[in-house]
Structure formats: C-alpha cells, structure tokens
Amino acid sequence: MTPGYYQSPWPGEDGGPTRRADAGSHAPVLGPALHATTRRSLMSTMTVLGAPGDVFLLTHDALRSTVGAATCARVERIDPITLAPLARSPRLAGGPMWPGGLAVHGNGDLYTVYGRWAHRLDRDCRVKAAQQLPINQPHNSFIILPDGMIVTKNLSDKRPARLTVLHPETLAIVAELPCPEPSIARLSADGMQVYVVGTRSIMRCHWDGGTLAWDDWAHDYVGDTQQSYGWDVVIALGHAWFMDNGRHRYRTSMIGRGVAATANRLIRVSLTDPRDASATTISGRAGGSITNPPIIDGDRRIAVAFDSANRFMRAWRIENDGTLKPLWERPDIGCASHMILLPQAGRLVTNDYDGTEQVVVLDITTGAAVLRARVGGITQGVVFPSLGWNDDIYWCSMRRVARLFSAG
C-alpha cells in the first residue's frame, strides 16, 4: 500500500506515484477466455478504487474537446459489474482541456485535478472544496505525498512548469516551485521525492513538509540528439525509466502519428548517480512516438517498451548493472495506453488497435498473446486502466469504459 493514498488495490492512476502499474497480490485471475462489458462515456480518462466495491470514473467534456478550450470534468461512482452510474458529480470547472487525474486520498475522499482546477469530493461525488490553480493552462494530474499533500503542475512544451502543493483539507496552496524548463509528462514520486520529466531533462525535488526544493540529481536525456520530449517516468529497481519522442499528432489513434524523424528510445537513469544513464532504441523505425510509460517487472527484471506510431513492442532482460539484453519483440501490437502488470501470472495487460480498440494479455517473458477481447469504439486508448474488485480489469479508451473479465 502507498502512504498518502487510500488503502485499496488501485487508489490512483498507474496504481500509485511510482507508476509501476503493478497489480501485486490483487491481480485478477484471467482465463481461459476474456470477455468485455462496455459502456459509452464522455472522454473516459481513468477508474480508481476506493472502499470495497467502490469504483470511480473520471470523464471530461467531449463536446468541446479541442486542446485549450474551456471544458469541464465529471466524476461518477459506477456499478462494479454493469458500469452504470450510481452517483455523479456536478460539472466540475476545468478550463483548458487535457485529460486530468483522479485519486482516492488516505482520508477517504476523492481528489481530481483537471484543467486549472482542483476539487475534493466525497464518496457520493459531492464537492467539498475547490481551488483554481494560478496558471491558466491545463494541469497534468497530480500525486499524493506520504503526508497527504497534493502536488500538481501545469502542462506546456513552451512555458516552464510550476509545481504547486495543495493542502488536502482545504486545497489551499501551501508551496510552489518553478521548474527550469517546460514539462509535458505527469509527475511521479517515491516517498517525499518528486520526479519531473521536462522537455529535455529529468530532475528531482524533495518535499520536507514545508518546502519543495530541487536537489542536484538531473539528467539531460535529449543532449545533442533530435529527439522530442519524454513522458511519464516509472521508478523501479533503483532507476528512473521513461520513453522519449513524445510529441505526436494523436487523433483517433497513435499509429503513424509521430512527429520526430528519429526512432523513439527507452531512457534509464540511475537514482543514485544521474551520470549512469542509457538510451536504448525501441523499434529503430523513423517517426517513433509514444504518449505513456513503459512497464518494469522488478521481480523478473524485465523492461517492456513500445513505439505506438509504428505498432511495435519490445522487451529486455535487465542486468544487475542496468544494461538491457534483448528478450522478445512484437512488430504487430498497437499499444498506446498505460498498461497493467500481473506479476504472479507473469502477464502484461495492454491494448491493440485495428480501427477499433482491443485489450490483449501478453506473457511478459515471451511476448505471446494469451488472451484478447474487443471493446470497440473508434479511438485507440491512450489513458488509464485499473484493477477491479471481482477478478476483473477496467479499461478506458476515451469514448468507452469497459470491464474485462473471464467467465467463472
């Protein structure tokens, strides 16, 4: 369980602020077949779990979804089996559009950051507090620190980021920290250390209970290359792991939507010495691009990364010194979404796309597809799945939310 978050199997995006997306002992038993129950929804972003049986869904306004337009968010408590709404928030003020974030705090309440607003809600999705954030730009979700404080930041590839710390009771701003460069990626954290992937560097700051301050750990991952910015970072095995070439032209899918002429890479940076770093090409194909993090299986020491623009996925064995040894590759998987690791079964839950969305379960040691279900919809998911309460998984793909399960 993660301090600061509610003690449920999946209280926040990627399962927690290290973004390992590790289902742990709560992993569902899936097989021999995979089935899907789906529901249309407005711009589904993520589901998270609260008290036993409680599932919460974050959506935002689909009718005015142009980036930069004034939009609103909404939170629902949904039936864990049918996906029908059981409680629904009012339209939550947002502002500039970007998929936001939702988490269940250690105090049991829901928190969401969407656009330039933060909201606190109760289990029935009633608003308890709200805070307009100081920068009129979309804010790319948030993390909860072990003392319960909430950290968010604005999203831009031009304007330098500013980290903002919010008090969980009132959402009052208690601290701010300017970032030396812009940042697109969502924040990650390990304890009181917060990791920021900027548009050319990854850096780290520390919260001491009253002040947020940079330390001397940083790595310029772009250097003299032609790569574009990185996305969300996974903290695992003593390293920071993320992928670059994050600039893209996503519409209904990521396929063929890369912008940089180069291939995208998996970046590794040691948490103890940022000079100990590597950049490994994923597909080797031009126009490589992604919009999400890799998966790191710490028990098996396997890294899985992908190139969404070229429908390619690759895995490596992680040696003790952090070097990567090729393990398998799949030149036919349309992965673009956040993923889930099922460590006990040695499986990985990802997506595929052939004009409609599919969810695929892979053997993480071989890359073999062992289960597959079509959830439909014209958009390729680029957002957040979660665990469920009933040996199941929830999958969001912008215009649909789905429950994936195996027949008893």
C-alpha positions in Angstrom: 0.0 0.0 0.0 1.1 3.6 -0.7 1.2 6.2 2.1 -1.0 9.2 1.4 -3.4 7.1 -0.8 -6.4 5.1 0.3 -5.6 1.5 1.2 -7.3 0.0 -1.8 -5.8 -2.2 -4.6 -5.8 0.7 -7.1 -6.3 4.2 -5.5 -4.7 6.3 -8.2 -3.5 6.3 -11.8 -0.9 3.6 -12.6 -1.6 2.1 -9.1 0.4 4.8 -7.3 3.0 7.5 -7.7 6.0 5.3 -8.7 3.9 4.3 -11.8 4.8 0.7 -11.7 1.2 -0.3 -12.5 1.8 -3.5 -10.5 -1.3 -5.4 -9.5 0.6 -7.3 -6.8 -1.4 -9.8 -4.8 -4.7 -8.3 -6.1 -4.0 -9.4 -9.7 -7.1 -10.9 -11.3 -7.2 -14.5 -12.5 -7.9 -14.2 -16.2 -8.5 -17.1 -18.5 -9.1 -19.3 -20.4 -11.1 -16.6 -22.2 -11.5 -12.8 -21.9 -14.9 -11.1 -22.1 -15.9 -7.5 -22.1 -18.8 -5.4 -20.9 -18.7 -1.9 -22.3 -20.4 1.4 -21.8 -20.2 4.6 -23.9 -19.0 7.6 -21.9 -17.8 11.1 -22.5 -14.0 11.1 -22.8 -13.2 8.5 -20.1 -9.8 9.1 -18.5 -9.5 6.6 -15.6 -11.1 4.4 -13.0 -9.8 4.1 -9.4 -10.9 2.0 -6.4 -12.0 3.2 -3.0 -13.6 1.2 -0.3 -14.5 -2.4 -1.2 -16.9 -2.3 -4.1 -16.5 1.4 -4.9 -15.3 2.2 -8.4 -14.9 5.8 -9.5 -14.7 7.1 -13.1 -13.3 10.4 -14.3 -14.6 11.9 -17.6 -14.5 15.3 -19.2 -16.5 17.3 -21.7 -16.4 15.7 -25.1 -18.3 18.3 -26.9 -15.6 21.0 -26.6 -12.5 18.8 -26.5 -10.2 21.0 -28.6 -6.9 21.4 -26.7 -7.0 24.8 -25.0 -10.8 25.1 -25.0 -12.8 25.7 -21.7 -14.1 22.3 -20.6 -15.4 20.6 -17.5 -14.8 17.3 -15.8 -17.1 14.9 -14.0 -16.7 12.1 -11.5 -19.0 9.1 -11.2 -19.3 6.2 -8.7 -20.2 3.3 -11.0 -21.6 -0.1 -10.5 -18.6 -2.5 -10.5 -20.3 -5.0 -12.7 -22.7 -3.2 -15.1 -20.7 0.1 -15.1 -23.9 2.1 -14.7 -23.5 5.4 -12.7 -24.6 5.2 -9.1 -23.6 8.8 -8.1 -22.5 11.7 -10.3 -20.7 15.0 -9.5 -21.9 18.3 -11.0 -19.9 19.6 -13.9 -16.5 20.5 -12.4 -14.9 23.7 -13.5 -11.8 22.9 -15.6 -10.7 25.4 -18.2 -8.0 24.4 -20.8 -8.5 20.8 -21.8 -6.2 17.9 -21.1 -7.1 14.5 -19.5 -6.8 15.1 -15.8 -6.4 12.8 -12.8 -8.4 11.2 -10.0 -7.3 9.5 -6.8 -8.7 8.3 -3.5 -6.9 10.0 -0.7 -5.9 8.4 2.5 -8.7 10.3 4.2 -11.2 8.5 2.0 -12.2 11.5 -0.1 -11.8 11.8 -3.9 -9.5 14.4 -5.4 -9.3 15.5 -9.0 -7.2 17.9 -11.0 -8.5 18.8 -14.4 -7.7 21.9 -16.4 -6.7 24.6 -13.9 -8.9 23.4 -11.1 -8.6 21.0 -8.2 -11.7 19.5 -6.5 -12.3 17.5 -3.4 -15.4 15.2 -3.4 -17.0 12.7 -1.1 -17.9 9.1 -1.9 -21.2 10.3 -3.4 -19.3 12.7 -5.7 -20.5 15.9 -3.8 -18.0 18.8 -3.9 -16.4 19.6 -0.5 -13.7 22.0 -1.7 -12.4 23.6 -4.9 -9.3 25.6 -5.8 -8.4 27.5 -9.0 -4.8 27.0 -9.8 -2.6 30.0 -10.5 -1.5 29.3 -14.1 -4.2 29.4 -16.8 -3.0 26.1 -18.5 -4.1 22.5 -18.2 -2.6 20.7 -15.2 -1.5 17.2 -15.9 -3.0 15.3 -12.9 -1.2 15.1 -9.5 0.5 12.9 -7.0 -0.2 12.4 -3.3 2.8 12.5 -0.9 3.1 10.3 2.2 2.0 13.2 4.5 -1.2 13.7 2.4 -0.1 16.8 0.5 -1.1 17.0 -3.2 1.4 18.1 -5.9 0.4 19.2 -9.4 1.9 21.2 -12.2 0.9 22.9 -15.4 1.4 21.2 -18.8 3.2 23.0 -21.6 6.0 22.4 -24.1 6.8 26.2 -24.2 6.1 27.7 -20.8 8.3 26.5 -17.8 6.4 24.3 -15.4 5.5 25.4 -11.9 4.9 22.8 -9.2 2.1 23.6 -6.8 1.5 21.9 -3.4 -2.1 21.8 -2.1 -3.3 21.1 1.4 -5.7 18.1 1.4 -8.3 19.7 3.8 -8.9 23.0 2.0 -7.0 22.7 -1.2 -5.2 25.9 -0.2 -1.8 26.4 -2.0 0.9 25.9 0.6 4.0 25.9 -1.6 5.2 26.5 -5.2 8.3 25.6 -7.1 9.3 27.0 -10.5 10.8 24.4 -12.9 13.7 25.4 -15.1 12.0 24.1 -18.3 8.6 23.1 -19.6 7.2 19.7 -18.9 4.5 17.5 -20.6 4.8 14.3 -18.6 2.9 13.6 -15.4 4.7 13.8 -12.1 6.0 10.7 -10.3 7.1 10.2 -6.7 8.9 7.8 -4.5 8.3 8.8 -0.8 8.9 12.5 -0.5 11.0 12.7 -3.7 9.1 14.1 -6.8 10.4 13.3 -10.3 9.7 15.7 -13.2 10.4 14.8 -16.8 11.0 18.2 -18.6 11.1 18.7 -22.3 14.9 17.9 -22.3 15.9 16.9 -18.8 14.6 14.7 -15.9 15.0 16.3 -12.5 14.1 15.7 -8.9 12.8 17.8 -6.0 12.2 17.0 -2.3 9.3 17.9 0.0 10.3 18.3 3.6 6.9 19.0 5.0 7.0 22.8 4.3 9.2 23.4 1.3 9.6 21.9 -2.1 13.2 22.2 -3.3 15.3 20.9 -6.2 18.3 18.6 -5.4 21.4 18.1 -7.6 20.0 15.0 -9.3 19.3 15.7 -13.0 20.0 14.2 -16.4 19.8 15.8 -19.9 18.2 13.0 -21.9 17.9 15.0 -25.2 21.5 16.1 -25.4 22.6 16.8 -28.9 20.0 14.5 -30.5 16.9 15.4 -32.5 14.6 13.6 -30.0 11.5 15.3 -28.6 10.3 15.3 -25.0 9.7 12.3 -22.7 6.6 11.1 -21.0 5.7 9.7 -17.6 8.5 8.1 -15.6 8.5 4.8 -13.7 10.6 4.5 -10.6 11.8 0.9 -10.2 14.9 -1.2 -9.5 16.9 1.9 -8.4 16.4 3.7 -11.8 14.0 6.1 -13.5 12.6 4.7 -16.7 10.7 6.5 -19.4 10.4 6.9 -23.2 11.1 9.9 -25.5 9.8 11.3 -28.8 6.6 12.2 -27.0 5.5 14.9 -29.5 2.8 13.4 -31.7 -0.4 14.2 -33.7 -2.9 11.8 -32.0 -6.4 11.9 -33.3 -8.3 8.7 -33.1 -5.1 6.6 -32.9 -1.3 7.0 -32.4 -0.5 4.9 -35.5 1.6 6.9 -38.0 1.3 10.0 -35.7 4.9 10.5 -34.8 6.5 13.9 -35.4 10.2 13.5 -35.0 12.1 11.8 -37.9 14.0 9.6 -35.4 13.2 6.4 -33.6 12.0 6.7 -30.0 14.0 5.3 -27.1 13.7 3.8 -23.6 15.7 6.0 -21.2 17.2 4.7 -18.0 18.7 6.9 -15.3 20.2 5.7 -12.0 18.6 7.2 -9.0 21.9 7.4 -7.2 24.1 8.8 -10.0 22.4 10.5 -12.9 25.6 10.2 -15.0 24.8 6.4 -15.0 22.2 6.6 -17.8 21.4 4.9 -21.1 19.1 5.4 -24.1 18.0 2.2 -26.0 16.3 2.4 -29.3 12.9 0.5 -29.3 11.8 -0.2 -32.8 14.6 1.5 -34.7 12.0 2.9 -37.1 11.7 6.5 -38.2 8.8 8.6 -36.7 8.8 6.6 -33.5 6.5 8.1 -30.8 4.6 7.4 -27.6 2.4 9.1 -25.1 2.8 6.9 -22.0 5.3 5.0 -19.7 7.0 1.6 -20.1 6.4 -1.4 -17.8 9.2 -2.6 -15.4 8.7 -6.1 -13.9 11.0 -5.8 -10.9 10.7 -9.5 -9.9 11.6 -10.9 -13.3 13.9 -7.9 -14.2 12.1 -7.3 -17.5 11.6 -3.9 -19.2 8.8 -3.6 -21.8 8.7 -0.5 -24.0 6.9 0.3 -27.3 6.6 2.5 -30.3 2.9 3.4 -30.7 3.4 5.2 -34.1 4.9 2.1 -35.6 2.8 -0.6 -33.8 5.9 -2.1 -32.2 6.7 -3.5 -28.7 10.0 -4.8 -27.3 11.2 -6.4 -24.1 14.6 -6.7 -22.5 16.1 -8.5 -19.6 17.6 -6.0 -17.1 21.1 -7.0 -16.0 22.3 -6.1 -12.5 24.2 -3.1 -13.8 21.2 -1.8 -15.5 22.2 -2.8 -19.1 19.5 -4.3 -21.3 19.6 -7.7 -23.0 17.0 -8.2 -25.8 14.3 -10.7 -24.8 11.5 -10.5 -27.4 9.8 -8.2 -29.8 6.3 -7.8 -31.3 6.1 -5.8 -34.6 2.3 -6.2 -34.6 0.9 -4.7 -31.3 -0.9 -1.4 -31.4 0.0 -0.4 -27.9 -0.6 3.2 -26.9 -2.3 3.1 -23.5 -1.0 2.9 -19.9 -0.7 -0.8 -19.0 -1.1 -3.2 -16.0 1.5 -5.7 -14.8 0.1 -9.0 -13.4 3.3 -10.2 -11.6 2.1 -13.5 -10.2 0.9 -14.8 -13.6 3.9 -13.2 -15.4 1.5 -11.3 -17.7 1.0 -7.8 -19.1 -2.3 -6.1 -20.0 -2.1 -3.8 -22.9 -4.1 -2.7 -25.9 -4.1 -3.3 -29.7 -5.9 -1.4 -32.4 -7.1 -2.2 -35.9 -9.7 0.5 -36.3 -11.3 -0.4 -33.1 -9.9 -1.0 -29.6 -8.9 -4.4 -28.2 -7.4 -5.4 -24.9 -4.7 -8.0 -25.0 -3.0 -10.0 -22.3 0.7 -10.9 -23.1 3.1 -13.4 -21.5 5.8 -11.0 -20.3 8.6 -13.5 -20.7 7.8 -14.4 -24.3 5.5 -11.7 -25.7 2.9 -14.3 -26.7 -0.7 -13.2 -26.7 -2.7 -15.4 -24.3 -6.0 -13.5 -24.1 -7.8 -10.9 -26.2 -11.1 -9.1 -26.2 -12.6 -6.4 -28.4 -14.0 -3.4 -26.5 -14.9 -1.5 -29.7 -15.0 2.3 -30.3 -13.1 4.2 -32.9 -10.4 5.6 -30.6 -7.2 3.8 -29.6 -6.9 4.1 -25.8 -4.1 6.4 -24.6 -5.3 6.7 -21.0 -5.6 4.6 -17.8 -6.8 1.1 -16.9 -7.2 -0.1 -13.4 -7.9 -3.3 -11.4 -11.4 -4.2 -10.3 -12.9 -5.9 -7.3 -14.2 -9.0 -8.9 -11.2 -10.7 -10.7 -11.5 -8.1 -13.4 -9.9 -5.0 -15.0 -11.4 -1.7 -16.2 -10.3 -0.2 -19.4 -10.8 3.4 -20.6 -10.5 4.4 -24.2 -11.7 8.0 -24.3 -15.2 7.2 -25.6 -15.8 3.9 -23.8 -15.2 2.3 -20.4 -15.1 -1.5 -20.3 -14.9 -4.2 -17.8 -12.7 -7.2 -18.8 -13.3 -10.5 -17.1 -13.2 -14.2 -17.5 -16.2 -16.5 -17.2 -16.4 -18.4 -13.9 
